[in-house]
């Protein structure tokens, strides 16, 4: 656990990237006290500010006190920074200087000031991603067309900029100026378009409304078929369609009836 006063000193340091690097331990010599080893960290942006704490309070890595990463992470979190890096970066036979801080609202603060000669800070940012200096959190962070042109402003040397939620909020802050003042630090503001101007999700196609069937009580009843008509009894002299016999008076033993060959007798 780091001393609260030491963490506050790191959070109050004005460099925007909030990156601290471990340095070799030193020994504090005081005639009135035993010698004491101190762990030391240095600001990775200005390279001038140092903080120290007794080594007994720190974890050790590779045989020396190591706490720069812990201070960096705590400070970046308190300032609302998603990720940042700072310093001179060397890879593939060449190097460059860049300090960068990215905020979830889609804004980068970039400082390439320690490079020799004119440089494009966005090109350096993409180069940093490509060379593994930092890991991009979006697949389009290596696409130059996803960025705005750099907009230069100046940051106050007295207090750190933090909790950036939008471009307008940043530019209207009392800690930011469009014009140069003594000791104020020039940085470039760059928008990452996929975060500041997200693509609108197309609306789902409207569903066609189907006609609602009428209530069961009001539904039309299917047409009823008329009952079959009873067969008409054949008249005298007509020919039966079934047996072809003539309808006439016929005799059966001692009785008689009117009908044809297929007439059913009672």
Secondary structure as GFF3:
##gff-version 3
##sequence-region A 1 266
A	DSSP	alpha_helix	4	12	.	.	.	ID=ss1
A	DSSP	beta_strand	20	30	.	.	.	ID=ss2
A	DSSP	beta_strand	33	43	.	.	.	ID=ss3
A	DSSP	beta_strand	50	54	.	.	.	ID=ss4
A	DSSP	three_ten_helix	55	57	.	.	.	ID=ss5
A	DSSP	beta_strand	60	61	.	.	.	ID=ss6
A	DSSP	beta_strand	64	65	.	.	.	ID=ss7
A	DSSP	alpha_helix	68	78	.	.	.	ID=ss8
A	DSSP	beta_strand	81	85	.	.	.	ID=ss9
A	DSSP	beta_strand	88	91	.	.	.	ID=ss10
A	DSSP	beta_strand	94	97	.	.	.	ID=ss11
A	DSSP	beta_strand	99	103	.	.	.	ID=ss12
A	DSSP	beta_strand	107	111	.	.	.	ID=ss13
A	DSSP	alpha_helix	121	130	.	.	.	ID=ss14
A	DSSP	three_ten_helix	139	142	.	.	.	ID=ss15
A	DSSP	three_ten_helix	144	146	.	.	.	ID=ss16
A	DSSP	beta_strand	151	155	.	.	.	ID=ss17
A	DSSP	alpha_helix	167	171	.	.	.	ID=ss18
A	DSSP	beta_strand	176	177	.	.	.	ID=ss19
A	DSSP	beta_strand	185	191	.	.	.	ID=ss20
A	DSSP	alpha_helix	193	196	.	.	.	ID=ss21
A	DSSP	three_ten_helix	216	218	.	.	.	ID=ss22
A	DSSP	beta_strand	248	252	.	.	.	ID=ss23
A	DSSP	beta_strand	255	259	.	.	.	ID=ss24
###
